[in-house]
Amino acid sequence: SEQDETILRALQQNEEIVQGICDNMRNAAGTFFIGCGSSYNACLTGSYLFSKAAKLHVNPVLASEFENHEHFLTDKTLVFAVSQSGETADVLDAVNAAKRRGSRVVGIVNRDGSILARESDGQLFMNSGPEICVLSTKTYTSQVVLMEMLAYALAGKYEEGLKKIGSLYLDIYKLTSRSMREYLAKLAAILYDKRDIYLIGRGAQYATALEAALKIKEVSYIHAEAFAGGELKHGPLALIEEGVPCIVFVSSDNKSKILSNAEEIKSRGGYIIGVASEREEIFDYWIKVPEAEELNPIIQIIPMQVLAYQLAVYRGLDPDKPRNLAKSVTVT
């Protein structure tokens, strides 16, 4: 794993450019963050972070659905287009729609020289190096790091943010250590033949649950579905029966509520896997992660990426080449 290096590389930005983008956000009449797949989940994570840290409202929208929002874009709208390759067709279509309306476009992209980098009015580069496999693991982490960094900068805490994010280096190193990989392999041995895995979170942990579900689906082909914790009683609880696994993402700011949601699943026979800083009685399996408050989205996804990989290996699949998927989706 290179995840520990990934966050440090993503932090290597020109402060003037970052502050300029923040000024654009403050002055915009409406800000959109668009992406597909993992990039969209990073946008959704960003929407929670900007609200909490910087009191700024942004609209996360799936790039393929963006044309339905095109009608109220103006020359005062700011559109962030997030794409690993910078060649994603749905994202480029959305960028063209924004430009037709005179909106300003900022590309968050891994590569200089990509179409998105050229088409954007401004760029932030993830610097995460080439992503060889189809799974966006490094790039997702980089995207979330950039969201965190922008949120801190918007709140006037740029230097403090860099320090805090940089200090996760050691935590991430431990989460990808051999002992953690072996511990997650044991969990994969329990889960690999399950038909369904459910994941729940609240706030930014809901976005993390969506991303973890996407990773599990992509590489292990197990049906994995994420829900916001509060939505369980509005339908999904009907899916829970004896032995159905559910991964629960816990954060200090939503602990009592999400554990109460987990209790609803447990009382119907669900098998509870907790991603949390402390062991709770309700957990059947505990994945220990440090409590990183607003930085939890970076920390909590790492063991999920490792678990998805282990599930694929247990099922005899090639984690680097999921069926039916391409690295860069250049068709709409």
WOPE-V849464 format. One record per residue. N is the residue number from 1. RES is the residue in three letters. PHI is phi in whole degrees, 0 to 359 (none if undefined). PSI is psi in whole degrees, -180 to 180 (* if undefined). Layout:
BEGIN
n->N res->RES phi->PHI psi->PSI
n->N res->RES phi->PHI psi->PSI
END
This chain:
BEGIN
n->1 res->SER phi->none psi->143
n->2 res->GLU phi->243 psi->19
n->3 res->GLN phi->298 psi->-34
n->4 res->ASP phi->296 psi->-41
n->5 res->GLU phi->292 psi->-35
n->6 res->THR phi->304 psi->-45
n->7 res->ILE phi->292 psi->-35
n->8 res->LEU phi->293 psi->-38
n->9 res->ARG phi->293 psi->-39
n->10 res->ALA phi->295 psi->-25
n->11 res->LEU phi->281 psi->-11
n->12 res->GLN phi->279 psi->80
n->13 res->GLN phi->239 psi->158
n->14 res->ASN phi->279 psi->117
n->15 res->GLU phi->301 psi->-36
n->16 res->GLU phi->299 psi->-41
n->17 res->ILE phi->295 psi->-45
n->18 res->VAL phi->300 psi->-48
n->19 res->GLN phi->294 psi->-35
n->20 res->GLY phi->298 psi->-42
n->21 res->ILE phi->295 psi->-40
n->22 res->CYS phi->298 psi->-42
n->23 res->ASP phi->300 psi->-43
n->24 res->ASN phi->302 psi->-41
n->25 res->MET phi->294 psi->-41
n->26 res->ARG phi->294 psi->-34
n->27 res->ASN phi->267 psi->-8
n->28 res->ALA phi->285 psi->149
n->29 res->ALA phi->260 psi->82
n->30 res->GLY phi->102 psi->125
n->31 res->THR phi->233 psi->129
n->32 res->PHE phi->245 psi->143
n->33 res->PHE phi->242 psi->119
n->34 res->ILE phi->238 psi->146
n->35 res->GLY phi->188 psi->175
n->36 res->CYS phi->238 psi->149
n->37 res->GLY phi->57 psi->-129
n->38 res->SER phi->301 psi->-37
n->39 res->SER phi->296 psi->-36
n->40 res->TYR phi->294 psi->-41
n->41 res->ASN phi->298 psi->-35
n->42 res->ALA phi->295 psi->-39
n->43 res->CYS phi->297 psi->-42
n->44 res->LEU phi->296 psi->-43
n->45 res->THR phi->303 psi->-47
n->46 res->GLY phi->304 psi->-40
n->47 res->SER phi->298 psi->-36
n->48 res->TYR phi->290 psi->-42
n->49 res->LEU phi->295 psi->-44
n->50 res->PHE phi->296 psi->-38
n->51 res->SER phi->297 psi->-48
n->52 res->LYS phi->286 psi->-50
n->53 res->ALA phi->277 psi->-34
n->54 res->ALA phi->238 psi->3
n->55 res->LYS phi->54 psi->36
n->56 res->LEU phi->241 psi->133
n->57 res->HIS phi->269 psi->126
n->58 res->VAL phi->233 psi->155
n->59 res->ASN phi->254 psi->111
n->60 res->PRO phi->276 psi->129
n->61 res->VAL phi->223 psi->138
n->62 res->LEU phi->297 psi->131
n->63 res->ALA phi->304 psi->-39
n->64 res->SER phi->292 psi->-17
n->65 res->GLU phi->258 psi->-2
n->66 res->PHE phi->296 psi->-30
n->67 res->GLU phi->301 psi->-24
n->68 res->ASN phi->284 psi->-10
n->69 res->HIS phi->251 psi->2
n->70 res->GLU phi->296 psi->-27
n->71 res->HIS phi->290 psi->-21
n->72 res->PHE phi->248 psi->21
n->73 res->LEU phi->285 psi->142
n->74 res->THR phi->225 psi->-175
n->75 res->ASP phi->284 psi->1
n->76 res->LYS phi->255 psi->1
n->77 res->THR phi->275 psi->144
n->78 res->LEU phi->246 psi->129
n->79 res->VAL phi->238 psi->119
n->80 res->PHE phi->266 psi->121
n->81 res->ALA phi->254 psi->119
n->82 res->VAL phi->249 psi->122
n->83 res->SER phi->205 psi->131
n->84 res->GLN phi->298 psi->-52
n->85 res->SER phi->277 psi->-27
n->86 res->GLY phi->75 psi->11
n->87 res->GLU phi->237 psi->4
n->88 res->THR phi->297 psi->122
n->89 res->ALA phi->301 psi->-46
n->90 res->ASP phi->299 psi->-38
n->91 res->VAL phi->291 psi->-43
n->92 res->LEU phi->295 psi->-37
n->93 res->ASP phi->299 psi->-43
n->94 res->ALA phi->294 psi->-39
n->95 res->VAL phi->297 psi->-42
n->96 res->ASN phi->298 psi->-39
n->97 res->ALA phi->298 psi->-44
n->98 res->ALA phi->297 psi->-42
n->99 res->LYS phi->291 psi->-35
n->100 res->ARG phi->302 psi->-32
n->101 res->ARG phi->267 psi->4
n->102 res->GLY phi->81 psi->12
n->103 res->SER phi->285 psi->153
n->104 res->ARG phi->274 psi->136
n->105 res->VAL phi->243 psi->128
n->106 res->VAL phi->248 psi->124
n->107 res->GLY phi->267 psi->129
n->108 res->ILE phi->253 psi->108
n->109 res->VAL phi->215 psi->157
n->110 res->ASN phi->277 psi->-34
n->111 res->ARG phi->242 psi->134
n->112 res->ASP phi->286 psi->150
n->113 res->GLY phi->90 psi->-7
n->114 res->SER phi->283 psi->165
n->115 res->ILE phi->300 psi->-44
n->116 res->LEU phi->299 psi->-42
n->117 res->ALA phi->300 psi->-38
n->118 res->ARG phi->287 psi->-36
n->119 res->GLU phi->280 psi->-17
n->120 res->SER phi->279 psi->154
n->121 res->ASP phi->279 psi->-24
n->122 res->GLY phi->210 psi->159
n->123 res->GLN phi->223 psi->149
n->124 res->LEU phi->235 psi->128
n->125 res->PHE phi->258 psi->139
n->126 res->MET phi->284 psi->-26
n->127 res->ASN phi->57 psi->28
n->128 res->SER phi->272 psi->6
n->129 res->GLY phi->76 psi->175
n->130 res->PRO phi->294 psi->137
n->131 res->GLU phi->259 psi->110
n->132 res->ILE phi->281 psi->-47
n->133 res->CYS phi->280 psi->165
n->134 res->VAL phi->294 psi->-34
n->135 res->LEU phi->297 psi->129
n->136 res->SER phi->270 psi->93
n->137 res->THR phi->261 psi->-57
n->138 res->LYS phi->298 psi->-42
n->139 res->THR phi->292 psi->-37
n->140 res->TYR phi->299 psi->-47
n->141 res->THR phi->301 psi->-44
n->142 res->SER phi->299 psi->-43
n->143 res->GLN phi->298 psi->-44
n->144 res->VAL phi->293 psi->-39
n->145 res->VAL phi->302 psi->-44
n->146 res->LEU phi->295 psi->-38
n->147 res->MET phi->298 psi->-45
n->148 res->GLU phi->299 psi->-45
n->149 res->MET phi->298 psi->-44
n->150 res->LEU phi->297 psi->-40
n->151 res->ALA phi->298 psi->-45
n->152 res->TYR phi->297 psi->-44
n->153 res->ALA phi->298 psi->-41
n->154 res->LEU phi->297 psi->-33
n->155 res->ALA phi->275 psi->4
n->156 res->GLY phi->75 psi->24
n->157 res->LYS phi->234 psi->43
n->158 res->TYR phi->302 psi->-53
n->159 res->GLU phi->298 psi->-44
n->160 res->GLU phi->300 psi->-41
n->161 res->GLY phi->298 psi->-46
n->162 res->LEU phi->302 psi->-43
n->163 res->LYS phi->297 psi->-48
n->164 res->LYS phi->296 psi->-44
n->165 res->ILE phi->293 psi->-44
n->166 res->GLY phi->301 psi->-32
n->167 res->SER phi->287 psi->-8
n->168 res->LEU phi->283 psi->-11
n->169 res->TYR phi->314 psi->-51
n->170 res->LEU phi->291 psi->-39
n->171 res->ASP phi->300 psi->-43
n->172 res->ILE phi->292 psi->-38
n->173 res->TYR phi->302 psi->-44
n->174 res->LYS phi->293 psi->-36
n->175 res->LEU phi->289 psi->-15
n->176 res->THR phi->249 psi->14
n->177 res->SER phi->290 psi->165
n->178 res->ARG phi->299 psi->-42
n->179 res->SER phi->296 psi->-38
n->180 res->MET phi->292 psi->-41
n->181 res->ARG phi->298 psi->-40
n->182 res->GLU phi->292 psi->-39
n->183 res->TYR phi->296 psi->-40
n->184 res->LEU phi->285 psi->-28
n->185 res->ALA phi->296 psi->-36
n->186 res->LYS phi->296 psi->-39
n->187 res->LEU phi->292 psi->-41
n->188 res->ALA phi->300 psi->-35
n->189 res->ALA phi->295 psi->-29
n->190 res->ILE phi->280 psi->-34
n->191 res->LEU phi->263 psi->-17
n->192 res->TYR phi->297 psi->-24
n->193 res->ASP phi->255 psi->13
n->194 res->LYS phi->284 psi->151
n->195 res->ARG phi->276 psi->-35
n->196 res->ASP phi->226 psi->146
n->197 res->ILE phi->228 psi->130
n->198 res->TYR phi->252 psi->152
n->199 res->LEU phi->223 psi->138
n->200 res->ILE phi->227 psi->149
n->201 res->GLY phi->200 psi->168
n->202 res->ARG phi->231 psi->148
n->203 res->GLY phi->65 psi->-141
n->204 res->ALA phi->300 psi->-23
n->205 res->GLN phi->290 psi->-22
n->206 res->TYR phi->293 psi->-43
n->207 res->ALA phi->297 psi->-38
n->208 res->THR phi->296 psi->-41
n->209 res->ALA phi->298 psi->-41
n->210 res->LEU phi->298 psi->-44
n->211 res->GLU phi->293 psi->-42
n->212 res->ALA phi->297 psi->-41
n->213 res->ALA phi->297 psi->-41
n->214 res->LEU phi->298 psi->-44
n->215 res->LYS phi->299 psi->-46
n->216 res->ILE phi->297 psi->-45
n->217 res->LYS phi->301 psi->-49
n->218 res->GLU phi->301 psi->-42
n->219 res->VAL phi->256 psi->-28
n->220 res->SER phi->256 psi->-12
n->221 res->TYR phi->62 psi->17
n->222 res->ILE phi->277 psi->139
n->223 res->HIS phi->292 psi->112
n->224 res->ALA phi->239 psi->132
n->225 res->GLU phi->223 psi->135
n->226 res->ALA phi->253 psi->145
n->227 res->PHE phi->226 psi->151
n->228 res->ALA phi->290 psi->135
n->229 res->GLY phi->310 psi->-42
n->230 res->GLY phi->290 psi->-11
n->231 res->GLU phi->274 psi->-13
n->232 res->LEU phi->308 psi->-46
n->233 res->LYS phi->285 psi->-6
n->234 res->HIS phi->266 psi->21
n->235 res->GLY phi->147 psi->-55
n->236 res->PRO phi->300 psi->-23
n->237 res->LEU phi->301 psi->-24
n->238 res->ALA phi->297 psi->-20
n->239 res->LEU phi->276 psi->-13
n->240 res->ILE phi->276 psi->127
n->241 res->GLU phi->221 psi->179
n->242 res->GLU phi->309 psi->125
n->243 res->GLY phi->85 psi->-1
n->244 res->VAL phi->289 psi->126
n->245 res->PRO phi->281 psi->140
n->246 res->CYS phi->224 psi->125
n->247 res->ILE phi->266 psi->128
n->248 res->VAL phi->243 psi->123
n->249 res->PHE phi->264 psi->119
n->250 res->VAL phi->250 psi->135
n->251 res->SER phi->231 psi->151
n->252 res->SER phi->302 psi->-29
n->253 res->ASP phi->274 psi->-6
n->254 res->ASN phi->225 psi->20
n->255 res->LYS phi->304 psi->-53
n->256 res->SER phi->295 psi->-38
n->257 res->LYS phi->292 psi->-45
n->258 res->ILE phi->288 psi->-34
n->259 res->LEU phi->292 psi->-33
n->260 res->SER phi->293 psi->-37
n->261 res->ASN phi->295 psi->-41
n->262 res->ALA phi->298 psi->-37
n->263 res->GLU phi->299 psi->-39
n->264 res->GLU phi->298 psi->-37
n->265 res->ILE phi->285 psi->-44
n->266 res->LYS phi->299 psi->-41
n->267 res->SER phi->291 psi->-13
n->268 res->ARG phi->255 psi->15
n->269 res->GLY phi->97 psi->3
n->270 res->GLY phi->293 psi->154
n->271 res->TYR phi->259 psi->116
n->272 res->ILE phi->262 psi->123
n->273 res->ILE phi->250 psi->115
n->274 res->GLY phi->262 psi->131
n->275 res->VAL phi->254 psi->101
n->276 res->ALA phi->201 psi->163
n->277 res->SER phi->279 psi->-20
n->278 res->GLU phi->231 psi->147
n->279 res->ARG phi->286 psi->133
n->280 res->GLU phi->247 psi->149
n->281 res->GLU phi->305 psi->-34
n->282 res->ILE phi->290 psi->-21
n->283 res->PHE phi->287 psi->132
n->284 res->ASP phi->274 psi->-28
n->285 res->TYR phi->217 psi->133
n->286 res->TRP phi->243 psi->124
n->287 res->ILE phi->257 psi->110
n->288 res->LYS phi->277 psi->123
n->289 res->VAL phi->231 psi->149
n->290 res->PRO phi->291 psi->149
n->291 res->GLU phi->282 psi->117
n->292 res->ALA phi->241 psi->15
n->293 res->GLU phi->51 psi->-120
n->294 res->GLU phi->292 psi->-12
n->295 res->LEU phi->265 psi->5
n->296 res->ASN phi->307 psi->-36
n->297 res->PRO phi->300 psi->-27
n->298 res->ILE phi->283 psi->-47
n->299 res->ILE phi->292 psi->-45
n->300 res->GLN phi->285 psi->-20
n->301 res->ILE phi->281 psi->-24
n->302 res->ILE phi->302 psi->-53
n->303 res->PRO phi->297 psi->-26
n->304 res->MET phi->289 psi->-36
n->305 res->GLN phi->295 psi->-40
n->306 res->VAL phi->293 psi->-43
n->307 res->LEU phi->298 psi->-44
n->308 res->ALA phi->302 psi->-43
n->309 res->TYR phi->300 psi->-48
n->310 res->GLN phi->296 psi->-37
n->311 res->LEU phi->298 psi->-42
n->312 res->ALA phi->298 psi->-45
n->313 res->VAL phi->298 psi->-45
n->314 res->TYR phi->299 psi->-32
n->315 res->ARG phi->269 psi->7
n->316 res->GLY phi->72 psi->31
n->317 res->LEU phi->250 psi->159
n->318 res->ASP phi->270 psi->108
n->319 res->PRO phi->295 psi->-22
n->320 res->ASP phi->277 psi->-14
n->321 res->LYS phi->224 psi->74
n->322 res->PRO phi->298 psi->146
n->323 res->ARG phi->294 psi->150
n->324 res->ASN phi->67 psi->4
n->325 res->LEU phi->241 psi->150
n->326 res->ALA phi->241 psi->155
n->327 res->LYS phi->296 psi->-45
n->328 res->SER phi->236 psi->117
n->329 res->VAL phi->272 psi->96
n->330 res->THR phi->260 psi->13
n->331 res->VAL phi->242 psi->151
n->332 res->THR phi->263 psi->*
END
